[in-house]
Amino acid sequence: MDSATNSSFMLLLTGLLIPTVGFMMAITPYLMKKSECFAVTVPESALHDPYLKGLKKRYLWLMLLFTLVWTLLCVALDFAGFELATIVMIVVGTLLIVVIGYGLMLYFRSKVRLYKKEQKWEASQQESVAFLGSGEVPQALSLKWSFAYLPLIALTLLVGYIGYAGMPDLVPVHAGLDGQIDGYAPKSPSLIWMPVLIQAFLVLSFVFSHWMILRAKRHSNPNAPATSAYAYGLFARAQSIFLVALGLIMTAAMITMPFAFMGLITLMQASFTLLIGGILAVVGGIAIAVVYGQGGSRVFARMQASNELLFDEDQYWKLGIFYYNPQDPSLFLLERFGVGWTVNFARPAVWAILIGFGVLTIAFIAAMVLFV
């Protein structure tokens, strides 16, 4: 990989990854449902409460300030030629954005909970709703779309078999940050299956996420059951379309790996295609979040807000992000701070799924170590 390509690779990491992750975390409070503020249930009319609006602004500017400072540090290191230090700072900065973001959320959550008590916002009764409208509600894509991954996996396997004869006796399988090859593996049929194994793991992850959307508890607002059900349907459909599209892009990107093994492109160039897929994941996720909001909360942003607190399940949300409700049969549901879905940790099936996926991930990592 030449210096110009390597510099472009670093600039992409520095200029896009941290700012996009930081921006997404900063605007999260503005993407949540009207009835939630820093993972605390509040009346919908509290969306315009000056005190709560002030807390959101403080969170926004603190996160943006940290993101800006860290990005400038990474850019300075990059221009100074400290590539390894830049990579370390990018990784650490990305993790810190998430940690600090959730830490600030807990801080502001404590303030909202205290303010809620002062305002005496309490649900006199727990109301739920089942929507039985006559019109069609938008649905997430069918899981049958998962079959679209198979031709890409088959094509990767075909390219590997066709190009196997042209692979050198020692195949490059790892490159350093400077683009120089620092790891080789003896030519063997296992190298044909290496990209396929990665694709299989990626596809499994995407299919599970897709299934999670289909099985999740559908959000519905007791104040506007039909409208909220429709908004949630649009959100779930958009998320499923994005998930399938991203899965196909990431799976297709792995086809470049056999070409790298044959020496037709470099490993860093092949990695560059995966980086583009990762950036699309972040940017696309932000776009959907901004357009739809969590659970479709921004679809009908101008709906009249209620002063009543009809439903309050704060007691089931531990630290604002971990849902634990033994009375709820749902395995999956919308997150309270973030855009997407989480799990009901009170369900044994959830723990079985998490442990099973953890074991599968460890097995995948072990297999990749053996390949490399």
SEDO-427783 format. One record per residue (C-alpha): residue in three letters; x, y, z; residue number from 1. Coordinates in steps of 0.5 Angstrom, whole numbers, plus 500, padded with zeros to 3 digits. Last residue first. Layout:
ALA|X|Y|Z|NUM
...
***
This chain:
VAL|493|467|521|372
PHE|488|461|520|371
LEU|488|459|527|370
VAL|487|465|530|369
MET|481|466|525|368
ALA|478|459|528|367
ALA|479|462|535|366
ILE|476|468|534|365
PHE|470|464|531|364
ALA|470|460|537|363
ILE|470|466|541|362
THR|464|469|537|361
LEU|460|462|537|360
VAL|461|462|545|359
GLY|458|469|546|358
PHE|452|468|541|357
GLY|450|462|545|356
ILE|451|466|552|355
LEU|447|471|549|354
ILE|442|467|546|353
ALA|441|463|553|352
TRP|441|469|557|351
VAL|435|472|553|350
ALA|432|465|553|349
PRO|432|466|561|348
ARG|428|472|561|347
ALA|429|478|566|346
PHE|435|481|562|345
ASN|429|483|557|344
VAL|433|485|551|343
THR|435|492|547|342
TRP|433|495|540|341
GLY|435|501|536|340
VAL|436|508|537|339
GLY|440|510|544|338
PHE|437|511|551|337
ARG|431|507|553|336
GLU|432|502|548|335
LEU|426|499|544|334
LEU|424|492|546|333
PHE|427|484|545|332
LEU|425|478|549|331
SER|418|480|551|330
PRO|414|476|556|329
ASP|414|482|561|328
GLN|412|480|568|327
PRO|420|478|569|326
ASN|422|485|568|325
TYR|429|487|567|324
TYR|431|492|562|323
PHE|438|495|562|322
ILE|439|502|560|321
GLY|437|507|565|320
LEU|441|504|570|319
LYS|436|499|571|318
TRP|430|500|567|317
TYR|424|496|570|316
GLN|423|501|576|315
ASP|422|506|570|314
GLU|416|503|568|313
ASP|411|509|568|312
PHE|405|509|563|311
LEU|399|514|563|310
LEU|403|520|565|309
GLU|398|526|563|308
ASN|400|532|560|307
SER|399|530|553|306
ALA|403|532|547|305
GLN|399|534|540|304
MET|403|531|534|303
ARG|408|535|531|302
ALA|413|530|531|301
PHE|410|525|527|300
VAL|415|521|524|299
ARG|420|524|530|298
SER|418|518|535|297
GLY|419|513|530|296
GLY|421|508|535|295
GLN|427|512|536|294
GLY|428|518|531|293
TYR|425|517|524|292
VAL|429|522|520|291
VAL|435|523|525|290
ALA|436|516|527|289
ILE|435|514|520|288
ALA|441|518|518|287
ILE|445|517|524|286
GLY|445|509|522|285
GLY|447|511|515|284
VAL|453|515|517|283
VAL|455|509|522|282
ALA|454|503|518|281
LEU|456|507|512|280
ILE|463|508|515|279
GLY|463|501|517|278
GLY|462|499|510|277
ILE|468|504|508|276
LEU|472|501|513|275
LEU|471|494|510|274
THR|473|497|503|273
PHE|479|499|506|272
SER|481|493|509|271
ALA|482|490|501|270
GLN|486|496|500|269
MET|490|494|506|268
LEU|491|487|504|267
THR|494|489|497|266
ILE|490|488|490|265
LEU|492|483|485|264
GLY|496|479|490|263
MET|493|472|489|262
PHE|491|473|497|261
ALA|489|480|496|260
PHE|484|478|490|259
PRO|481|472|495|258
MET|480|478|500|257
THR|476|482|495|256
ILE|470|478|496|255
MET|469|480|503|254
ALA|466|487|501|253
ALA|460|483|498|252
THR|459|481|505|251
MET|459|488|508|250
ILE|455|491|502|249
LEU|450|485|503|248
GLY|449|486|510|247
LEU|449|494|510|246
ALA|443|493|505|245
VAL|440|488|509|244
LEU|440|492|516|243
PHE|438|499|512|242
ILE|432|495|510|241
SER|431|492|517|240
GLN|432|499|520|239
ALA|427|503|515|238
ARG|422|497|516|237
ALA|422|498|524|236
PHE|422|506|523|235
LEU|416|506|519|234
GLY|412|500|523|233
TYR|414|505|529|232
ALA|410|511|526|231
TYR|404|507|524|230
ALA|404|504|531|229
SER|404|511|534|228
THR|399|514|529|227
ALA|394|508|531|226
PRO|395|508|538|225
ALA|395|516|540|224
ASN|395|517|547|223
PRO|396|510|549|222
ASN|403|510|545|221
SER|405|504|541|220
HIS|411|500|541|219
ARG|412|493|538|218
LYS|415|488|542|217
ALA|421|485|538|216
ARG|420|479|534|215
LEU|421|482|527|214
ILE|427|487|530|213
MET|431|481|533|212
TRP|430|477|527|211
HIS|434|482|523|210
SER|439|483|528|209
PHE|440|475|528|208
VAL|440|475|520|207
PHE|446|481|521|206
SER|450|477|526|205
LEU|449|470|522|204
VAL|451|474|516|203
LEU|457|477|519|202
PHE|459|470|522|201
ALA|458|467|515|200
GLN|462|472|511|199
ILE|468|471|516|198
LEU|468|464|515|197
VAL|467|465|507|196
PRO|473|469|507|195
MET|477|464|511|194
TRP|475|458|506|193
ILE|479|459|500|192
LEU|485|460|505|191
SER|484|453|508|190
PRO|485|450|501|189
SER|493|451|503|188
LYS|498|456|501|187
PRO|503|457|507|186
ALA|501|463|512|185
TYR|504|470|512|184
GLY|504|476|517|183
ASP|508|482|517|182
ILE|506|485|510|181
GLN|507|493|510|180
GLY|501|497|510|179
ASP|504|502|515|178
LEU|499|500|520|177
GLY|501|493|519|176
ALA|499|487|514|175
HIS|496|480|515|174
VAL|494|475|511|173
PRO|500|475|506|172
VAL|500|468|502|171
LEU|507|464|502|170
ASP|507|459|496|169
PRO|504|464|492|168
MET|496|464|490|167
GLY|495|463|482|166
ALA|493|456|483|165
TYR|488|458|488|164
GLY|484|464|484|163
ILE|479|459|481|162
TYR|477|456|488|161
GLY|478|463|491|160
VAL|473|466|486|159
LEU|468|461|487|158
LEU|468|461|494|157
THR|467|469|494|156
LEU|461|468|489|155
ALA|458|462|493|154
ILE|458|467|499|153
LEU|455|473|495|152
PRO|450|468|492|151
LEU|448|466|499|150
TYR|447|473|502|149
ALA|440|474|498|148
PHE|437|468|502|147
SER|437|473|508|146
TRP|431|477|505|145
LYS|427|471|507|144
LEU|427|474|514|143
SER|421|479|511|142
LEU|422|486|511|141
ALA|420|490|517|140
GLN|412|492|517|139
PRO|408|498|515|138
VAL|401|498|518|137
GLU|395|496|514|136
GLY|389|500|515|135
SER|383|497|519|134
GLY|386|498|526|133
LEU|387|493|532|132
PHE|392|497|536|131
ALA|393|494|543|130
VAL|394|499|548|129
SER|397|499|555|128
GLU|395|503|561|127
GLN|399|503|568|126
GLN|395|507|573|125
SER|395|514|577|124
ALA|402|515|573|123
GLU|406|520|577|122
TRP|409|526|575|121
LYS|410|530|582|120
GLN|414|536|579|119
GLU|419|535|585|118
LYS|419|528|584|117
LYS|420|528|576|116
TYR|425|534|578|115
LEU|429|528|582|114
ARG|429|523|577|113
VAL|431|528|572|112
LYS|437|530|576|111
SER|439|523|577|110
ARG|438|522|569|109
PHE|443|528|568|108
TYR|448|524|571|107
LEU|447|517|568|106
MET|447|520|561|105
LEU|453|524|563|104
GLY|456|517|564|103
TYR|453|514|558|102
GLY|456|519|554|101
ILE|463|519|557|100
VAL|463|511|556|99
VAL|461|512|549|98
ILE|465|517|547|97
LEU|471|514|551|96
LEU|471|508|547|95
THR|471|512|540|94
GLY|477|516|543|93
VAL|481|510|545|92
VAL|480|507|538|91
ILE|482|513|535|90
MET|487|515|540|89
VAL|491|508|539|88
ILE|490|509|531|87
THR|493|516|532|86
ALA|499|513|536|85
LEU|501|508|531|84
GLU|500|513|525|83
PHE|505|518|529|82
GLY|506|522|522|81
ALA|505|529|525|80
PHE|499|530|520|79
ASP|496|524|524|78
LEU|498|526|531|77
ALA|495|533|530|76
VAL|489|530|526|75
CYS|488|525|532|74
LEU|488|531|537|73
LEU|483|535|533|72
THR|478|529|533|71
TRP|479|529|541|70
VAL|478|536|542|69
LEU|472|536|537|68
THR|469|530|540|67
PHE|469|533|547|66
LEU|466|539|546|65
LEU|460|536|542|64
MET|459|531|548|63
LEU|459|537|553|62
TRP|455|541|548|61
LEU|449|536|547|60
TYR|449|534|555|59
ARG|448|541|556|58
LYS|443|542|551|57
LYS|439|536|554|56
LEU|439|539|561|55
GLY|437|546|559|54
LYS|431|543|555|53
LEU|429|539|561|52
TYR|429|545|565|51
PRO|425|549|560|50
ASP|420|544|559|49
HIS|418|543|552|48
LEU|418|536|552|47
ALA|415|536|558|46
SER|408|536|555|45
GLU|410|528|553|44
PRO|409|527|561|43
VAL|416|524|563|42
THR|419|517|564|41
VAL|426|517|565|40
ALA|432|514|560|39
PHE|435|521|560|38
CYS|428|524|558|37
GLU|422|519|556|36
SER|415|521|554|35
LYS|417|525|548|34
LYS|420|519|545|33
MET|428|519|544|32
LEU|432|522|538|31
TYR|433|529|542|30
PRO|437|525|548|29
THR|441|522|542|28
ILE|444|528|539|27
ALA|451|528|543|26
MET|452|520|542|25
MET|451|521|534|24
PHE|455|527|534|23
GLY|461|523|538|22
VAL|460|517|533|21
THR|460|521|527|20
PRO|466|525|529|19
ILE|470|520|532|18
LEU|470|515|525|17
LEU|470|521|520|16
GLY|476|525|520|15
THR|481|520|524|14
LEU|479|514|520|13
LEU|478|517|513|12
LEU|485|521|514|11
MET|488|515|516|10
PHE|486|511|510|9
SER|488|517|506|8
SER|495|517|509|7
ASN|496|510|507|6
THR|493|511|500|5
ALA|498|516|499|4
SER|504|513|503|3
ASP|503|507|498|2
MET|500|500|500|1
***
